[in-house]
């Protein structure tokens, strides 16, 4: 009898630990949470890129790192500490780049989340040596100063 009570209690504790209150698996909930956060990061990167593009057009000829305080992001958006903006010259002209240098999400996951949100794969991808390689295999020139191996969004400022 004692063994059965112990077994039932163990199964109950394990079931409570594995399942969340909604009845879904705890592991699935964690993965869903990470996907949701990666998607939020993708959205803020796209909003920040649009603000950077607008800033670059208004401040033609100004090159280098652009402080987050210089960008006018619409409310309620704010710049995460591990997302950076940069404008630099390339053979194609000035290019505005927003990139994620954090370690919470792998760069490929961030590129995938941006691709889900943006639907224009040519301007997103992984920063390489002076180019952005998109999931579609397209390349966009990147200015010197963009670190390699990070997820990025880049647009030629026209």
C-alpha positions, 0 to 999 in steps of 0.5 A: 500500500505504501509503495502505491501511494509513493508511486501515485505521488511521484507520478503526480509530482512529475505530471505537474512538473512536466505539464503546465496549467494549460495542459501543454508540455512545459518544453513546448511552452518554453520553445513557444516563448523563445519563438515569441521573443525572437519574433518580437526582436525581429519586429523591433529590428525592422522598426529600428531599420525603418527609423535608421533609413529615415535618419540616414536620408535626413542626415545624408553624408553622416556615416558610422554608428548611429546612437539609439537616441538619435533614432525616432522609434514610434511608441511603444518601441525601444531599442534593445541593448544588443541591437545596433544601427550603422550607416556606411558607404559601399560601392552601391552607395550609402547603406543603412544596417541594423544588426543583432549582436546578442547571444540569446538567440542564434543568428539563424533563428533571428534571420528566420524570425525576420523573414517571417515578419518581413516577407522581403528576403533580399534585405535580411540575412547574415553579415559576411565580409562586406556583404549581407547574404540573404536566405534567398541567396541574394547579397547586399553590400555592407559597409566596413565596420559591420561585424561578421556572423550576426543577423542583420537588415540592410538597405541601400539609402537612395 
